[in-house]
Amino acid sequence: MAQIAEPRNPIAAIDWPLLSMLLSLIAIGWLMIYAAGIGQGYPESWGEWLTGTPVGKQTIFVGISAALLIFTLVANHRLWRDGAFLIYLVMLLLLLGVVFFGREIKGARSWYNFGGFGLQPSEFAKFGAVLAMASFLAAYRGQVKNVVTWFQAAGLFLLPAGLIMLQPDAGSALVFLGLMIMLYRAGLNAQLFVVAGFGGVMLVTGLVFSPTVIATCLFGLAVVLLATQFPRGVIYGVGALAGLLALLYFGNDDTATPYLGLALVGSVFVGLAIYWYPHRKSQLVQALTAMVVLGTAVAATANYLFNNALAPHQQDRLNVWLQPSKCDPRGSLYNVLQSKMAIGSGGLQGKGFLEGTLTKLRYVPEQTTDFIFCTVGEEHGFIGAAVVIGLFLGVLLRLVSLAERQRSVFAQYYMYGVTGILFVHFALNIGMTMGLMPIIGIPLPFISYGGSSLMAFTLIMGVALRLDATRTERE
């Protein structure tokens, strides 16, 4: 049976479900920005409204983004792969230049100032990094085996992330970790992601609990796992665990106890590993040994740096997330409390459009940017919040679906990179408004106020749509 040829016109081949969800998010964002600014009142002059209010400026940004979207849809799709590294280089230069020539806002030099408008190059750097990584990985066609090559690929997103840290803007730099999904899709061992995830959990846990407590818990877990495989190990394990608990109970020196506990744990597990090394299941013992020793070491390092290297305001940011009981409700905890109160007050159906009292009275900080989701929750309730979350999940799932039907390796990697970046933004922003994630100051794509974010994500999504429109072409 003859196959029907794909339309040559890229507009006719657009994936309309993805485009529809994209436009819906932009429209919701514009309405929420309008609602968040209604309490300030709007000038009567159209010109003042357009250039002097958040919703007016966002209207301009939407217009520019629409032009960018049209450009990406009609431009030759080969432009993006052929020019990937040139675009990446330009983005790096912009990131480097903003450190010296940028405008400082809230302690970070992240913006170029053009009249009354600003440009944040870190938003566009994500686009350049995705293009460069997709082009680099496509050259190997998913057959990356060399360790050096893996480091080179990772360096393509670690370099801009490092330049962003110089601004400093840790939140924007953290988003680049979403590009790890491209390395996974290219064949990077999944066990490395498990190890990295374990290290991340230990790092966060070390900010809350002492290294001694963490070592005890890890050791107890290892003993249980060992007992299921080596019955004789119960005797050694219980004895060592009893000794460690006694040390914790009788130890009075808080500074010495963690190191004594770590030494004891390390000694016991090294002994166990040597004892059972000839056993056919010695790999389990070695893995558990590494789990306890390395996990405790990571937690101890995080605990030390938190208490001795971070400034008080930096400690407050982490405590707001992990230990809110230690924070001042009128100080560092104020933002999260007001955010959760606004979202919770919406109930099931919300208070209605333009009827959000906390939004109108500006109790929620940064309510048009980082905390725009609070306006959704207050005015449209659980239903409205679920719709927004559903649209984001729909976009993510659709991107994965489009990626898997590409014949071009470059297009496939590109779409996975977009998925990773979008997911990290979405999860962190909504999570921080509900107190589930630390407040790191990143926007909610397509919904938060801001021209740089809207234009960059429109550009990113426009290229994804354009590449999919030519999905039957091979490289």
N, C-alpha and C positions, 0 to 999 in steps of 0.2 A: 504494500500500500504506500503510495507516495505521501511524503510528509508535506504539510502546509508550511510554506516559508514564513519566517517572521517578518513583520512589517519593517520596511526600511526607515520609515519616519519614527524617530525616537519618541515623539509625543504619543504616537499611537501605541507604542509598546511599553508605556509607563505602567508600573505596578500601582494601580489605583487604590487598592486597600491600604498600602503603606502611605501613599500620598495623602489619602483622606484622613488617616490618623494623625499625620504630621500637621495638616492644616487645622484639624480640630484642636490640637494642643496649643497651637499658636493663637487661635481665636479665644480659647479659654484663658490663656495667659493675658491677653489684652483686656478681657473683661475683669479679671481679678486685679490687675494693676489699676484699672479705673475704679474698682470698688475700694481698693486699699487707699486711694488718694482722695476719695470723695469727702472725707472729713476735713481736709485742708481747704476746701473751697477752690473754685476755678475762676481765673480771670475772664472778664467778658470779651476781651480782645482775642480773636482767633490766632493771631500771631504769637501772643504771649502764651496762650494755651498750648500751642504746638511746640514752642521752644523752651517754655518755662515750667512745664509740669511733667511728671513721670509718664503719664499716659500719652501726652502729646509727643514727647520724644520717642516713646515706644512706637507710636504710629509712624514716625519717620523711619525708625529701624525696621518695621515690618515692610514698608515700601522698598527699602534698600534690599532687604532679604528676599523679597519677591523678585527683584531684578536679578539677584544672584542665583536664585533657583532657576529662573528662565535661562540664564546664561549657561549654567551647568547642564541643563537638559538639551540645549541646542549645540553646545560646543562638541568638538570631536572627542570621543571617549578616550582616544589614544593620548590625548594631551596630558592626562593625569598620570599615566605610567611613565611616559617619556620625560615628563617634567618633574617627576616625584622628588628627585634629590635636589633639583634646583629650588623647588618650593621649600623643601626641608632646610636648605642652607639659608634662604631668605628669612625663614622663621627663627633660626638660630641667631642670625644677626640682629633681628628685632628684639629677641630676648636679651641678648648681650647689651644692646644699646639702651634698653629701658633701665638697666641697673645704674647707668651713668646719667642719662638724660630724662628719665621718666619723672612723673609727678608722684610725690609721696602722699599716700592716703592711709591713715590708721596704721602708720609704722611700716607700710610696705610700699616699695617703689615699683609699682606694677603697671603704670598707665602712662601712655603718651597723651598729652593734652592738645586738642585742636579747637580753639575757641571755647565754646561751652560744651563740647563733646570730648569724650575720652576713648582711647583705643587700648584694649588689654591684649597684648600679643600672646600671652599664655593660652588664651582661648583658641587662637588660630594655630598655635604650635601643635595642638593635638591633631589637627588636620594634616600638617606636614609630617608628623611622626607616623601616623597611620599609613600615609602614602609611601614613605620611605621604607617602612618595615614590610609592607605588602610587596613592594618592588624587589626588595632584597630577598625575601623568602621565596618569591615566585621564581627567582633566578635558579633556585635549587629544586623547584618543583616538588616540595614536600619531602626531599630526601636529605635533609640536614643530619649529618652524623658526627661531624667534627665538633669537639668542645669549643674550639676557638671560634667557630662560626656561630655557635649559640651565644657566646659572649658578645660577638660583634652585633648580632641581632638585638640583644638586650640593650647594648650600648646606644642604639638608635633612639630608644625612648628614655634611657637613664640620663643621657646628655642634656636634653631640654629640661628634664625634671630637675637636674642639678642646677642649671641656670636659673630656674624658677625659684629654687631654694635660696639663691643669692638675693632675691628681692626683699625680704623673704616672704614666700607664700606657700606654706606647707600643704594647704588644702589643694591648691591647683596641681602641685607636684605629685600628691598622692594619687590623683586621678589617672596618671600614666600607668599605674600598676594594672589597670584594666587591659592593657595591651598584652599582658601575659597570656591571654587567651589565644593570641596569634601563635605564640610559641608552642602552646599545647596542641593546637590544631596542626602545627608543622611537625609534631612527633616528639616533643620534649617529654621525657619520662614522667609519667603521672606521679610516681613516688616522690619526685622532687617537690611537687606541689603539696603533697601530704606533709613532708618534712617542713616546708616553709609555713604551712598552715599551723602545724604544731608549734613551731618557733614563735609565730605571731600570738598564739594563745598563751604561751608561757611569758612572752613579753608583756602582754596586757595583765596577766595574772600577777606578775611581779610588781606591778604598780599598786596592787591592793594588799597582797599578802606578803609576809616575810619569806625570805628564801628557805628558812628552816621549815616552815609550815608546808611550803610547796614540795620540798625534798621529801618530807614525811609522806605526803599524799602520793607522790610519784612512786616512792619506794613501796608503799602499801599496795598500790595497783600492780606493780611489777611482781610482788610476792604472790598475789592472787593468780596472776597469769602463769607464773612459774609453777605454782602448785598443781595446776591442771595438767602440766606436762611432765613434771619431775616430782613425784611424791616425797622423795627424800629432801627435796629443797624446802619443804615446809619447815623442817626442823631448823635449818640454817636461817631461813627467812624470818621466822617468828623470833628467833633469838636476836638477830640483828635489829629487827623492828622494835623489840622490847628495849634493847640498849639505846636506840635512837630516841624513843619516847621518854626513857629515863633521863637522857641528856637534856631533852627539851624541858622536862618538868623541873629538874634540879638546877639547870643552868640559869645563873643570875646575870651574866654579862651579855647584854643584848648584841654587842658588837662581835663577841667571840663565838657565840653559839652558832650562828649560821655557818661559819667557816668550819667549826668542829663537826657540825652535822653533815656538811658537804663532804668533808674528808672521810667521815665514817661511811657514808653512803657509797662514795667512790671506791673505798677500800673493799667493802663487802662485795660490791658487784664485780669488781675486777677479779676478786678471788673466786666468785661463782663462775665467771666466764672462763677462767683458767681451769677450774675443776671439771667443768662440763665440756671443755673445748673438743675432746675427741668424740663426744656424743653426736649422733646424727642430727640432733636438733640444736646444735650449738649456735646456729645463726639467730635463733630466738633469744637466747641468753645475751648474745652480743647486742642485738637490737634493743633489748630492755635495758642493758647497761648504758648504752648511748642515750636512751630516752631519759633515764634518771639523771645522769651526769650532765648531759648537754642541756636538758630542760631546766635543771636547777641553776646551771651557770647562766643561761639566758635570763632567767627570772631574777637572779642575784644582781646581774649587771643592770637590768632595767630598774630594779629597786634602788640601787646605788645612784644611778644617774638621776632618777626622779627626785631623790632627796637631797642631792648634792650639786647637781649641774643645772637643773631647770630653775628659772626665775619664778617668784611667787605667783605671778599672773599666769604663767604657763602651767604651773601645778594646779591652779584653780580650774583651768579649762578641762584638764583631765579628771579632776575630782568631781566636776559637775556631771560628767558622764559616768564615772565609776563609783564615786562615793559622795553622792549629793548631800548626805547627812552632815558632812563636814563643811558645807558651803553656806555662805550667807544668803538667805532668801532675797534680801534687798540688794545684794551685790552681784557676785558672779553667777548665782543661781537664778537671778531674776528673769533673764531671757527665756530659759527653758520653762520656768513655771508659767510665765505668761503665754508662751507658745502652746503648752499642753492645755492650759485653761481655755484658750480660744478654740482649739480643736475639739475639746471635750464638750464645750458649751453648745456646739452645733447639734448634738444629739443625732437622731436618725436622719431627719430631713433638712436640718439647718434652719437658720433664722430667716433666710430669704435673701435674695440679691439686694445689696446695698443696705442690709439691715443688721450687719454685724457690729454690735456695740463696741467690742474690744478693738475691732479693726478701725472703726470710725474715730474712736478716742485715742488711737495710736498707743495703746498699751503694749502692743507687740512690737519689738524693735525690728528694724530692717524688714518691715512687712511687705515691701514691694520687691525685695531682692531675695535674700537668703531664706526668709520665713514666709514666702508667698503662699506656701501650702496651708498656713494657718487660716488665711482668708477663705480658701476652699473649704476647710473643715468647719469653720464657724458659720459661714453663710449657706453652705449646701450640705452640711452634715456628713454622716457616714456614707450616704448614697453618692454624694458629689465626690467625696474623697475616693470611693471605690471606682467611680467612673474614670477619674484621672489616673489612678494606679492601673486600672484595666487597660487604658490606652497605652500607657508606657509598656506594660507587659506585652500587649499586642504588637507594638513596634519591635520590641526585642525578639519575640518569637518569629515575626515576619522576616526580620533581617537574617536570622539563622536559616529560615526556610529558603530565602533567596540565595544565601551563600552556598547552600548545598546543591542548587541547581545550576550553578555557574560552570561553564566550560573553561573559562579563563581562571588560572590559578591566582593571578593578581587580583581579580575581582573578588574571588572567594576570600582571600586573606584580608582584603580591604573591608569587606562587610563584617567579618569577625572582629576586626579591630574597632569598627564603629560600634558594634554590639557591646564590646568590653568597656569602651569609654562611656557610652550612654548608660550602661547598667551601674557603673560606679557612681556617676553623678546622681542618678535617680535614687539609688539605695542610700547614699550618704546624706543627701539633702533631706529627703523625707524622714530618714532615721533620726537626724539631728533635731528636727522640729518636734519629734515625739520623745526625745531624751534617750533614744536607743543608740545613737552614735555621737561622737564628740562634735562640738561646734567648731567647724573648720572653715566656714565661710565659702561654700561653693554654691552656685546657682542651680535652680531646677530647670533643666533644658526646656526651651520654648515657652516657659511660663514666667520665670523670674524676669524682672525688669533689667534691661541691659542690652545695649546694641552689640557689643563684642560677642557675648554668648549667643544671642539669637542669630547673628550673621554667620558665626563660625559653625554652629550646628546645622543651620540651613545649608551652608556650603557642603558640609560633610554628608548630609542626607541627600542633597541634590546629586552629588557625584555617585552615591550608591544607587540612586534611581537610574542615573544615566548608564552606569555600567551594566545594570540588570537589563536595561532595554536592548543591549547588544549581547545578551547572554549566550547566543548560539555561536558567536565568533570565537575561534581559538586564538591563542597568542601567536 
